[in-house]
Amino acid sequence: MTAAPGNRQPVSTTRDLAALDADEVTAGYLIGFAGGQCPPDASRSFWHGWRNGLVDGGHTTPDDDQRALAREYHTLTKMPAQGRA
């Protein structure tokens, strides 16, 4: 995990999501899902996954950026948002 400028900027569009490192998103998600802490040097990709893992693990509620991303994703894929967007 490498820190990058703006590594704590929320992801709110699918275009932004596509630019993230999928492996780091997954690693962050697993730690967040378990309720773990996000390392201070985490990349934006890791941080994004961690935030979503926290929500899916029931540790917090989604914020506006997470809801915006879910709405856009589900609109593009024509899938129902399952009550979160």
Biopython code that builds the backbone (N, CA, C, O; Angstrom):
import numpy as np
from Bio.PDB.StructureBuilder import StructureBuilder

atoms = [
    (1, "MET", "N", (0.841, -1.173, 0.000)),
    (1, "MET", "CA", (0.000, 0.000, 0.000)),
    (1, "MET", "C", (0.885, 1.234, 0.000)),
    (1, "MET", "O", (1.760, 1.385, 0.853)),
    (2, "THR", "N", (0.655, 2.096, -0.944)),
    (2, "THR", "CA", (1.408, 3.336, -0.967)),
    (2, "THR", "C", (0.453, 4.506, -0.843)),
    (2, "THR", "O", (-0.610, 4.526, -1.463)),
    (3, "ALA", "N", (0.836, 5.465, -0.050)),
    (3, "ALA", "CA", (0.002, 6.652, 0.103)),
    (3, "ALA", "C", (0.130, 7.505, -1.149)),
    (3, "ALA", "O", (1.201, 7.591, -1.749)),
    (4, "ALA", "N", (-0.946, 8.120, -1.525)),
    (4, "ALA", "CA", (-0.942, 8.993, -2.691)),
    (4, "ALA", "C", (-1.674, 10.272, -2.334)),
    (4, "ALA", "O", (-2.527, 10.271, -1.446)),
    (5, "PRO", "N", (-1.353, 11.365, -3.015)),
    (5, "PRO", "CA", (-2.107, 12.589, -2.745)),
    (5, "PRO", "C", (-3.595, 12.330, -2.944)),
    (5, "PRO", "O", (-4.003, 11.713, -3.928)),
    (6, "GLY", "N", (-4.386, 12.799, -2.017)),
    (6, "GLY", "CA", (-5.824, 12.618, -2.147)),
    (6, "GLY", "C", (-6.299, 11.213, -1.864)),
    (6, "GLY", "O", (-7.381, 10.829, -2.309)),
    (7, "ASN", "N", (-5.500, 10.417, -1.118)),
    (7, "ASN", "CA", (-5.890, 9.026, -0.893)),
    (7, "ASN", "C", (-7.111, 8.879, 0.002)),
    (7, "ASN", "O", (-7.575, 7.762, 0.234)),
    (8, "ARG", "N", (-7.630, 9.974, 0.500)),
    (8, "ARG", "CA", (-8.844, 9.912, 1.312)),
    (8, "ARG", "C", (-10.017, 10.583, 0.599)),
    (8, "ARG", "O", (-11.002, 10.959, 1.235)),
    (9, "GLN", "N", (-9.909, 10.730, -0.717)),
    (9, "GLN", "CA", (-10.999, 11.306, -1.493)),
    (9, "GLN", "C", (-12.016, 10.216, -1.810)),
    (9, "GLN", "O", (-11.659, 9.199, -2.404)),
    (10, "PRO", "N", (-13.278, 10.410, -1.425)),
    (10, "PRO", "CA", (-14.300, 9.398, -1.688)),
    (10, "PRO", "C", (-14.499, 9.148, -3.183)),
    (10, "PRO", "O", (-14.315, 10.043, -4.008)),
    (11, "VAL", "N", (-14.872, 7.936, -3.506)),
    (11, "VAL", "CA", (-15.181, 7.531, -4.871)),
    (11, "VAL", "C", (-16.692, 7.628, -5.039)),
    (11, "VAL", "O", (-17.443, 6.977, -4.312)),
    (12, "SER", "N", (-17.141, 8.438, -5.995)),
    (12, "SER", "CA", (-18.582, 8.603, -6.169)),
    (12, "SER", "C", (-19.054, 8.381, -7.598)),
    (12, "SER", "O", (-20.240, 8.542, -7.886)),
    (13, "THR", "N", (-18.130, 8.007, -8.514)),
    (13, "THR", "CA", (-18.514, 7.718, -9.899)),
    (13, "THR", "C", (-17.887, 6.399, -10.342)),
    (13, "THR", "O", (-16.861, 5.978, -9.808)),
    (14, "THR", "N", (-18.508, 5.760, -11.314)),
    (14, "THR", "CA", (-17.962, 4.501, -11.823)),
    (14, "THR", "C", (-16.653, 4.741, -12.571)),
    (14, "THR", "O", (-15.785, 3.869, -12.598)),
    (15, "ARG", "N", (-16.509, 5.892, -13.165)),
    (15, "ARG", "CA", (-15.248, 6.213, -13.845)),
    (15, "ARG", "C", (-14.102, 6.250, -12.833)),
    (15, "ARG", "O", (-13.019, 5.720, -13.082)),
    (16, "ASP", "N", (-14.356, 6.871, -11.711)),
    (16, "ASP", "CA", (-13.370, 6.932, -10.634)),
    (16, "ASP", "C", (-13.087, 5.526, -10.096)),
    (16, "ASP", "O", (-11.936, 5.170, -9.842)),
    (17, "LEU", "N", (-14.134, 4.741, -9.927)),
    (17, "LEU", "CA", (-13.995, 3.371, -9.431)),
    (17, "LEU", "C", (-13.104, 2.538, -10.350)),
    (17, "LEU", "O", (-12.274, 1.760, -9.880)),
    (18, "ALA", "N", (-13.279, 2.702, -11.657)),
    (18, "ALA", "CA", (-12.511, 1.921, -12.632)),
    (18, "ALA", "C", (-11.012, 2.202, -12.558)),
    (18, "ALA", "O", (-10.205, 1.377, -12.988)),
    (19, "ALA", "N", (-10.638, 3.350, -12.022)),
    (19, "ALA", "CA", (-9.218, 3.713, -11.929)),
    (19, "ALA", "C", (-8.523, 3.104, -10.714)),
    (19, "ALA", "O", (-7.302, 3.201, -10.588)),
    (20, "LEU", "N", (-9.285, 2.480, -9.825)),
    (20, "LEU", "CA", (-8.700, 1.930, -8.601)),
    (20, "LEU", "C", (-8.067, 0.566, -8.849)),
    (20, "LEU", "O", (-8.403, -0.119, -9.814)),
    (21, "ASP", "N", (-7.154, 0.183, -7.975)),
    (21, "ASP", "CA", (-6.498, -1.122, -8.021)),
    (21, "ASP", "C", (-7.411, -2.148, -7.350)),
    (21, "ASP", "O", (-7.652, -2.080, -6.145)),
    (22, "ALA", "N", (-7.912, -3.091, -8.134)),
    (22, "ALA", "CA", (-8.896, -4.061, -7.631)),
    (22, "ALA", "C", (-8.354, -4.908, -6.483)),
    (22, "ALA", "O", (-9.094, -5.221, -5.550)),
    (23, "ASP", "N", (-7.083, -5.283, -6.535)),
    (23, "ASP", "CA", (-6.511, -6.093, -5.455)),
    (23, "ASP", "C", (-6.470, -5.314, -4.139)),
    (23, "ASP", "O", (-6.745, -5.868, -3.075)),
    (24, "GLU", "N", (-6.129, -4.037, -4.219)),
    (24, "GLU", "CA", (-6.092, -3.223, -3.003)),
    (24, "GLU", "C", (-7.498, -2.939, -2.482)),
    (24, "GLU", "O", (-7.713, -2.896, -1.271)),
    (25, "VAL", "N", (-8.459, -2.746, -3.395)),
    (25, "VAL", "CA", (-9.852, -2.566, -2.972)),
    (25, "VAL", "C", (-10.308, -3.798, -2.199)),
    (25, "VAL", "O", (-10.927, -3.683, -1.141)),
    (26, "THR", "N", (-9.999, -4.977, -2.732)),
    (26, "THR", "CA", (-10.400, -6.228, -2.077)),
    (26, "THR", "C", (-9.740, -6.374, -0.711)),
    (26, "THR", "O", (-10.397, -6.746, 0.261)),
    (27, "ALA", "N", (-8.448, -6.083, -0.634)),
    (27, "ALA", "CA", (-7.738, -6.193, 0.649)),
    (27, "ALA", "C", (-8.352, -5.254, 1.686)),
    (27, "ALA", "O", (-8.562, -5.646, 2.834)),
    (28, "GLY", "N", (-8.635, -4.030, 1.284)),
    (28, "GLY", "CA", (-9.256, -3.075, 2.197)),
    (28, "GLY", "C", (-10.651, -3.505, 2.605)),
    (28, "GLY", "O", (-11.042, -3.361, 3.764)),
    (29, "TYR", "N", (-11.403, -4.036, 1.645)),
    (29, "TYR", "CA", (-12.768, -4.488, 1.924)),
    (29, "TYR", "C", (-12.772, -5.559, 3.013)),
    (29, "TYR", "O", (-13.573, -5.501, 3.945)),
    (30, "LEU", "N", (-11.887, -6.520, 2.892)),
    (30, "LEU", "CA", (-11.854, -7.619, 3.860)),
    (30, "LEU", "C", (-11.540, -7.120, 5.272)),
    (30, "LEU", "O", (-12.122, -7.599, 6.245)),
    (31, "ILE", "N", (-10.635, -6.176, 5.381)),
    (31, "ILE", "CA", (-10.313, -5.620, 6.701)),
    (31, "ILE", "C", (-11.480, -4.799, 7.238)),
    (31, "ILE", "O", (-11.822, -4.894, 8.417)),
    (32, "GLY", "N", (-12.089, -3.997, 6.375)),
    (32, "GLY", "CA", (-13.240, -3.208, 6.797)),
    (32, "GLY", "C", (-14.417, -4.074, 7.192)),
    (32, "GLY", "O", (-15.095, -3.788, 8.179)),
    (33, "PHE", "N", (-14.669, -5.128, 6.435)),
    (33, "PHE", "CA", (-15.786, -6.026, 6.728)),
    (33, "PHE", "C", (-15.634, -6.642, 8.118)),
    (33, "PHE", "O", (-16.613, -6.844, 8.836)),
    (34, "ALA", "N", (-14.392, -6.934, 8.475)),
    (34, "ALA", "CA", (-14.113, -7.522, 9.790)),
    (34, "ALA", "C", (-14.087, -6.472, 10.901)),
    (34, "ALA", "O", (-13.941, -6.812, 12.075)),
    (35, "GLY", "N", (-14.227, -5.202, 10.534)),
    (35, "GLY", "CA", (-14.220, -4.141, 11.539)),
    (35, "GLY", "C", (-12.839, -3.644, 11.893)),
    (35, "GLY", "O", (-12.666, -2.942, 12.889)),
    (36, "GLY", "N", (-11.842, -4.005, 11.079)),
    (36, "GLY", "CA", (-10.470, -3.588, 11.345)),
    (36, "GLY", "C", (-10.223, -2.131, 11.011)),
    (36, "GLY", "O", (-11.057, -1.465, 10.398)),
    (37, "GLN", "N", (-9.072, -1.652, 11.423)),
    (37, "GLN", "CA", (-8.675, -0.264, 11.188)),
    (37, "GLN", "C", (-7.981, -0.131, 9.833)),
    (37, "GLN", "O", (-7.327, -1.061, 9.363)),
    (38, "CYS", "N", (-8.132, 1.019, 9.228)),
    (38, "CYS", "CA", (-7.448, 1.318, 7.974)),
    (38, "CYS", "C", (-6.072, 1.890, 8.305)),
    (38, "CYS", "O", (-5.975, 2.849, 9.071)),
    (39, "PRO", "N", (-5.004, 1.317, 7.739)),
    (39, "PRO", "CA", (-3.666, 1.842, 8.007)),
    (39, "PRO", "C", (-3.540, 3.296, 7.529)),
    (39, "PRO", "O", (-4.149, 3.668, 6.527)),
    (40, "PRO", "N", (-2.768, 4.105, 8.226)),
    (40, "PRO", "CA", (-2.625, 5.513, 7.832)),
    (40, "PRO", "C", (-1.964, 5.698, 6.472)),
    (40, "PRO", "O", (-2.154, 6.732, 5.833)),
    (41, "ASP", "N", (-1.189, 4.709, 6.019)),
    (41, "ASP", "CA", (-0.516, 4.828, 4.728)),
    (41, "ASP", "C", (-1.272, 4.121, 3.606)),
    (41, "ASP", "O", (-0.703, 3.874, 2.543)),
    (42, "ALA", "N", (-2.537, 3.796, 3.825)),
    (42, "ALA", "CA", (-3.324, 3.067, 2.831)),
    (42, "ALA", "C", (-3.524, 3.893, 1.565)),
    (42, "ALA", "O", (-3.671, 5.114, 1.614)),
    (43, "SER", "N", (-3.527, 3.202, 0.445)),
    (43, "SER", "CA", (-3.813, 3.858, -0.830)),
    (43, "SER", "C", (-5.297, 4.218, -0.902)),
    (43, "SER", "O", (-6.100, 3.764, -0.086)),
    (44, "ARG", "N", (-5.632, 5.013, -1.859)),
    (44, "ARG", "CA", (-7.040, 5.369, -2.069)),
    (44, "ARG", "C", (-7.855, 4.119, -2.387)),
    (44, "ARG", "O", (-8.992, 3.993, -1.934)),
    (45, "SER", "N", (-7.292, 3.201, -3.155)),
    (45, "SER", "CA", (-7.991, 1.963, -3.496)),
    (45, "SER", "C", (-8.303, 1.157, -2.241)),
    (45, "SER", "O", (-9.428, 0.696, -2.051)),
    (46, "PHE", "N", (-7.300, 0.991, -1.394)),
    (46, "PHE", "CA", (-7.490, 0.250, -0.149)),
    (46, "PHE", "C", (-8.534, 0.942, 0.709)),
    (46, "PHE", "O", (-9.433, 0.294, 1.244)),
    (47, "TRP", "N", (-8.415, 2.268, 0.843)),
    (47, "TRP", "CA", (-9.338, 3.044, 1.672)),
    (47, "TRP", "C", (-10.776, 2.911, 1.176)),
    (47, "TRP", "O", (-11.704, 2.774, 1.974)),
    (48, "HIS", "N", (-10.956, 2.951, -0.147)),
    (48, "HIS", "CA", (-12.301, 2.786, -0.716)),
    (48, "HIS", "C", (-12.866, 1.412, -0.348)),
    (48, "HIS", "O", (-14.009, 1.313, 0.098)),
    (49, "GLY", "N", (-12.079, 0.365, -0.530)),
    (49, "GLY", "CA", (-12.534, -0.976, -0.171)),
    (49, "GLY", "C", (-12.842, -1.095, 1.306)),
    (49, "GLY", "O", (-13.835, -1.711, 1.691)),
    (50, "TRP", "N", (-11.994, -0.509, 2.132)),
    (50, "TRP", "CA", (-12.194, -0.545, 3.582)),
    (50, "TRP", "C", (-13.511, 0.115, 3.966)),
    (50, "TRP", "O", (-14.269, -0.429, 4.769)),
    (51, "ARG", "N", (-13.788, 1.290, 3.393)),
    (51, "ARG", "CA", (-15.039, 1.993, 3.699)),
    (51, "ARG", "C", (-16.251, 1.146, 3.323)),
    (51, "ARG", "O", (-17.227, 1.081, 4.070)),
    (52, "ASN", "N", (-16.184, 0.497, 2.161)),
    (52, "ASN", "CA", (-17.317, -0.325, 1.738)),
    (52, "ASN", "C", (-17.434, -1.587, 2.576)),
    (52, "ASN", "O", (-18.541, -2.050, 2.850)),
    (53, "GLY", "N", (-16.311, -2.143, 2.983)),
    (53, "GLY", "CA", (-16.344, -3.293, 3.877)),
    (53, "GLY", "C", (-16.977, -2.951, 5.216)),
    (53, "GLY", "O", (-17.729, -3.750, 5.773)),
    (54, "LEU", "N", (-16.672, -1.760, 5.737)),
    (54, "LEU", "CA", (-17.293, -1.322, 6.994)),
    (54, "LEU", "C", (-18.813, -1.290, 6.873)),
    (54, "LEU", "O", (-19.524, -1.723, 7.780)),
    (55, "VAL", "N", (-19.304, -0.777, 5.750)),
    (55, "VAL", "CA", (-20.752, -0.695, 5.529)),
    (55, "VAL", "C", (-21.343, -2.095, 5.414)),
    (55, "VAL", "O", (-22.311, -2.422, 6.100)),
    (56, "ASP", "N", (-20.762, -2.918, 4.549)),
    (56, "ASP", "CA", (-21.306, -4.262, 4.339)),
    (56, "ASP", "C", (-21.193, -5.133, 5.582)),
    (56, "ASP", "O", (-22.002, -6.040, 5.779)),
    (57, "GLY", "N", (-20.203, -4.867, 6.417)),
    (57, "GLY", "CA", (-20.037, -5.614, 7.658)),
    (57, "GLY", "C", (-20.933, -5.122, 8.781)),
    (57, "GLY", "O", (-20.939, -5.693, 9.871)),
    (58, "GLY", "N", (-21.691, -4.063, 8.520)),
    (58, "GLY", "CA", (-22.620, -3.541, 9.513)),
    (58, "GLY", "C", (-21.985, -2.645, 10.561)),
    (58, "GLY", "O", (-22.577, -2.406, 11.614)),
    (59, "HIS", "N", (-20.782, -2.144, 10.285)),
    (59, "HIS", "CA", (-20.063, -1.314, 11.253)),
    (59, "HIS", "C", (-20.383, 0.170, 11.126)),
    (59, "HIS", "O", (-20.114, 0.943, 12.045)),
    (60, "THR", "N", (-20.956, 0.572, 9.990)),
    (60, "THR", "CA", (-21.334, 1.967, 9.755)),
    (60, "THR", "C", (-22.385, 2.005, 8.655)),
    (60, "THR", "O", (-22.716, 0.974, 8.069)),
    (61, "THR", "N", (-22.897, 3.172, 8.382)),
    (61, "THR", "CA", (-23.887, 3.333, 7.317)),
    (61, "THR", "C", (-23.230, 4.013, 6.122)),
    (61, "THR", "O", (-22.245, 4.733, 6.287)),
    (62, "PRO", "N", (-23.765, 3.795, 4.915)),
    (62, "PRO", "CA", (-23.164, 4.427, 3.735)),
    (62, "PRO", "C", (-23.310, 5.946, 3.782)),
    (62, "PRO", "O", (-24.293, 6.479, 4.297)),
    (63, "ASP", "N", (-22.309, 6.626, 3.231)),
    (63, "ASP", "CA", (-22.377, 8.081, 3.153)),
    (63, "ASP", "C", (-22.904, 8.496, 1.776)),
    (63, "ASP", "O", (-23.209, 7.645, 0.941)),
    (64, "ASP", "N", (-23.006, 9.782, 1.552)),
    (64, "ASP", "CA", (-23.568, 10.284, 0.293)),
    (64, "ASP", "C", (-22.771, 9.834, -0.924)),
    (64, "ASP", "O", (-23.358, 9.501, -1.953)),
    (65, "ASP", "N", (-21.442, 9.817, -0.824)),
    (65, "ASP", "CA", (-20.618, 9.394, -1.957)),
    (65, "ASP", "C", (-20.830, 7.920, -2.269)),
    (65, "ASP", "O", (-20.905, 7.545, -3.440)),
    (66, "GLN", "N", (-20.928, 7.089, -1.260)),
    (66, "GLN", "CA", (-21.173, 5.666, -1.482)),
    (66, "GLN", "C", (-22.544, 5.446, -2.113)),
    (66, "GLN", "O", (-22.691, 4.604, -2.998)),
    (67, "ARG", "N", (-23.541, 6.194, -1.666)),
    (67, "ARG", "CA", (-24.883, 6.070, -2.253)),
    (67, "ARG", "C", (-24.889, 6.543, -3.704)),
    (67, "ARG", "O", (-25.544, 5.932, -4.548)),
    (68, "ALA", "N", (-24.170, 7.622, -4.004)),
    (68, "ALA", "CA", (-24.100, 8.127, -5.380)),
    (68, "ALA", "C", (-23.448, 7.097, -6.295)),
    (68, "ALA", "O", (-23.926, 6.863, -7.405)),
    (69, "LEU", "N", (-22.365, 6.484, -5.839)),
    (69, "LEU", "CA", (-21.698, 5.456, -6.631)),
    (69, "LEU", "C", (-22.623, 4.268, -6.855)),
    (69, "LEU", "O", (-22.700, 3.749, -7.968)),
    (70, "ALA", "N", (-23.317, 3.834, -5.825)),
    (70, "ALA", "CA", (-24.245, 2.703, -5.962)),
    (70, "ALA", "C", (-25.351, 3.024, -6.960)),
    (70, "ALA", "O", (-25.700, 2.183, -7.789)),
    (71, "ARG", "N", (-25.904, 4.228, -6.889)),
    (71, "ARG", "CA", (-26.966, 4.621, -7.833)),
    (71, "ARG", "C", (-26.453, 4.587, -9.262)),
    (71, "ARG", "O", (-27.105, 4.034, -10.148)),
    (72, "GLU", "N", (-25.275, 5.183, -9.491)),
    (72, "GLU", "CA", (-24.727, 5.212, -10.846)),
    (72, "GLU", "C", (-24.436, 3.799, -11.343)),
    (72, "GLU", "O", (-24.772, 3.459, -12.478)),
    (73, "TYR", "N", (-23.825, 2.990, -10.516)),
    (73, "TYR", "CA", (-23.498, 1.618, -10.904)),
    (73, "TYR", "C", (-24.759, 0.839, -11.272)),
    (73, "TYR", "O", (-24.807, 0.177, -12.308)),
    (74, "HIS", "N", (-25.760, 0.922, -10.432)),
    (74, "HIS", "CA", (-26.983, 0.163, -10.675)),
    (74, "HIS", "C", (-27.764, 0.710, -11.860)),
    (74, "HIS", "O", (-28.459, -0.049, -12.536)),
    (75, "THR", "N", (-27.667, 1.997, -12.126)),
    (75, "THR", "CA", (-28.293, 2.564, -13.321)),
    (75, "THR", "C", (-27.601, 2.034, -14.569)),
    (75, "THR", "O", (-28.263, 1.658, -15.536)),
    (76, "LEU", "N", (-26.280, 2.003, -14.551)),
    (76, "LEU", "CA", (-25.519, 1.521, -15.706)),
    (76, "LEU", "C", (-25.702, 0.035, -15.952)),
    (76, "LEU", "O", (-25.722, -0.409, -17.100)),
    (77, "THR", "N", (-25.836, -0.730, -14.893)),
    (77, "THR", "CA", (-25.965, -2.181, -15.044)),
    (77, "THR", "C", (-27.412, -2.639, -15.037)),
    (77, "THR", "O", (-27.695, -3.821, -15.228)),
    (78, "LYS", "N", (-28.330, -1.704, -14.816)),
    (78, "LYS", "CA", (-29.769, -1.999, -14.784)),
    (78, "LYS", "C", (-30.134, -2.980, -13.687)),
    (78, "LYS", "O", (-31.115, -3.715, -13.797)),
    (79, "MET", "N", (-29.337, -2.986, -12.626)),
    (79, "MET", "CA", (-29.615, -3.867, -11.494)),
    (79, "MET", "C", (-30.284, -3.059, -10.394)),
    (79, "MET", "O", (-29.957, -1.887, -10.211)),
    (80, "PRO", "N", (-31.216, -3.661, -9.656)),
    (80, "PRO", "CA", (-31.820, -2.936, -8.532)),
    (80, "PRO", "C", (-30.769, -2.642, -7.468)),
    (80, "PRO", "O", (-29.850, -3.433, -7.256)),
    (81, "ALA", "N", (-30.909, -1.519, -6.812)),
    (81, "ALA", "CA", (-29.923, -1.077, -5.826)),
    (81, "ALA", "C", (-30.049, -1.783, -4.487)),
    (81, "ALA", "O", (-29.246, -1.515, -3.593)),
    (82, "GLN", "N", (-31.001, -2.654, -4.308)),
    (82, "GLN", "CA", (-31.190, -3.453, -3.100)),
    (82, "GLN", "C", (-31.273, -2.604, -1.843)),
    (82, "GLN", "O", (-30.712, -2.961, -0.807)),
    (83, "GLY", "N", (-31.973, -1.484, -1.933)),
    (83, "GLY", "CA", (-32.272, -0.701, -0.751)),
    (83, "GLY", "C", (-31.176, 0.180, -0.215)),
    (83, "GLY", "O", (-31.383, 0.834, 0.808)),
    (84, "ARG", "N", (-30.009, 0.238, -0.851)),
    (84, "ARG", "CA", (-28.922, 1.040, -0.302)),
    (84, "ARG", "C", (-28.729, 2.358, -1.027)),
    (84, "ARG", "O", (-28.152, 3.287, -0.462)),
    (85, "ALA", "N", (-29.181, 2.460, -2.227)),
    (85, "ALA", "CA", (-28.943, 3.705, -2.967)),
    (85, "ALA", "C", (-30.011, 4.632, -2.694)),
    (85, "ALA", "O", (-30.009, 5.747, -3.216)),
]
sb = StructureBuilder()
sb.init_structure("model")
sb.init_model(0)
sb.init_chain("A")
sb.init_seg("    ")
for serial, (resi, resn, name, xyz) in enumerate(atoms, 1):
    if name == "N":
        sb.init_residue(resn, " ", resi, " ")
    sb.init_atom(name, np.array(xyz, "f"), 0.0, 1.0, " ", f" {name:<3s}", serial, name[0])
structure = sb.get_structure()
